[in-house]
Amino acid sequence: MNIEKLKKEWFPLFNSKELKSKPLAKTLLGFKLVFARIDNKVVCFEDRCPHRNVPLSKGSVIRDQLRCNYHGWSFNSIGELKNIPGCKNCNKNIKLQTISTAERNGIIWVRLEGNKKLNNYFASSAAYSSTISFKHLKADFIHSIENFLDPTHTPFIHKGLLRNENGQSMSVTQESNESGFKTYYKLNNKQNGLINKLFDSGIDENIASCSFPGFTTIEYLKNNKLLFKISVFFVPINKGKVQMVVNVNLIKTFVPSFLKFILLRPFLELAFYQDKKILESQYKEHTFFKKSYKIVDTDLVIDHLLHIFYDKTKGVNKTLDIDL
């Protein structure tokens, strides 16, 4: 992947409730980071003390300073070295590498480099209720995105839950630009899985989109009205480690939103488990065989993903009918 390009983007890394009084270690794009609350704000540094490269995440926050647990070197909220125990006249012109952070709607966002502004990725109107969760995979980054956006695996990996084989057809069109793409699915018949039998009032169109650096959505519409949306921000933690920040949006009705989420959650958790199982198996075998794979017309998104994340040839917008 184009790591240098990704380093300039914002990523949602963890729930802000996870950061308490102690330093917290996290990884993004293979870079080890430490987070702490100092002077009533969230700060982030490279996770190493410049003295002997001990992880600062193993230290503590003492009097609004991040202190290394090896020799007690202490740093303030902007990374300046403020104290070297037992060394009054030591040179303190040493500073930690600081990383940009933002705390928004209970999520800590991180940008490794640059000055790009943070978009409001999970924004939704007052007509919808939402809930956010964090998921983790030992899988490939772009194939995790492909799996989320791909309908052709659903009669097999999610058999009975989302779709069954036969009797499912759709007309597909696509549009794309340099930073992302969108796929429109006109459903010729109602999905025949258990989730749809229980919760689907007649959805006739899905719109699936992906934009750099990993923000994806699937919208579920009936008569051009949005009823349900799942947004997933895929975060490349490290090679073979992917985080999904999942935001589920439901249109508000007379049924309390919390009750709908309670009823829907077990089915979504099962779908995630099924995807997790196949994606982790795929990654394990792919790293073992290290062989190229075949791409056919019904592989709707892989060429677009290779283009925006690996700078490969521009993806081809598809127009076709699919029978599942």
Secondary structure, 3 states (H helix, E strand, C coil): CCHHHHCCCEEEEEEHHHCCCCCEEEEECCEEEEEEEECCEEEEEECCCCCCCCCHHHCEEECCEEECCCCCCEECCCCEEEECCCCCCCCCCCECCEEEEEEECCEEEEECCCCCCCCCCCCCCCCEEEEEEEEEECCCHHHHHHHHHCCCCHHHHCECCCECCCCCEEEEEEEEECCEEEEEEEECCCCCCHHHHHHCCCCCEEEEEEECCCEEEEEEEECCEEEEEEEEEEEEEECCEEEEEEEEEEECCCCCHHHHHHHHHHHHHHHHHHHHHHHHHHHHHHHHHCCCCCCCCCCCCHHHHHHHHHCCCCCCCCEEEEEC
